[in-house]
């Protein structure tokens, strides 16, 4: 049922490729996870707080490379 272990060397190669991917990734330019649909569906996150509000510390929990927080913070100029 698949491969349960890989060599350390292969793991390092994979980590290097992952780093290159994320170092060159721009979630806004890429369109993200239907960013415009989320902005429209959540009224540009107006209910979260006033433009420029300090939201304090928060944690976005999700799966995969897409973030909703990044777009929300940038769109509303949250601190």
N, C-alpha and C positions, 0 to 999 in steps of 0.2 A: 504494500500500500504506500508507494512513494519512497522517497529518500528521507531517512530519519536523521542523518548526520552528513555534514559536508566538511571538507578540509578547511583548516584555518586559513590557508592561502586563498582558497576560493571565497571565503567569507570576507577577507580583507579586500579583495578585488571588488566584491559587491558593495562594500561600504564606500570605497573610493568612487564608484560610479554613482552611488546615491548622493554623496557629497557634491559632486559636480552638478548633478541634476538640481539640487535644492539651492546651490549657490547661484545658479543662473535662472531661477524661476521667479517670475513676477505674477502673483495671483490676479492682479487687476488686468494686466495686459493679456493674460491667458484666457480671460473670461471666467475663470474659476468655475465653481459649481453653480452655473446659471445665476451669476451674481445679479444681473439686471432683473431677473424674475424674483429673486429674494428681496431686492430693494423695493420693487413694486408691491409685492405681496405683504411686506412688513412696513409699508408707508415710510420708506427710507429710515426706518428705525426711530421715528419721531417719539414714540412712547417710551423709549429707553431713557431719554433725558434731553435736556436743553442742549443746543449746539455748544460745543466746547466744554460740556460738563465733565467733571472728574468722576469717573466710574469706580475709582478705587481699584483694588485687586480683584480679579475674577479669573475663572478658569473655563475655557471652552473645551468641552469633552466631545470627541467625535472620532470618526474613523476615516482615514485616508488623508490626502494632501490638501483638501479644500478647507478653507476657513471662512466662516461668516463674520467672525470678530474683526478681522483685518479690514474688511470692506466697511463694516459698521463704524469702526473707529475713524477711518479715513473720511467717510462720507459725512459724518456728524462732527468731525473735529474733536472727538472725545479725547480726554487726557487719561 
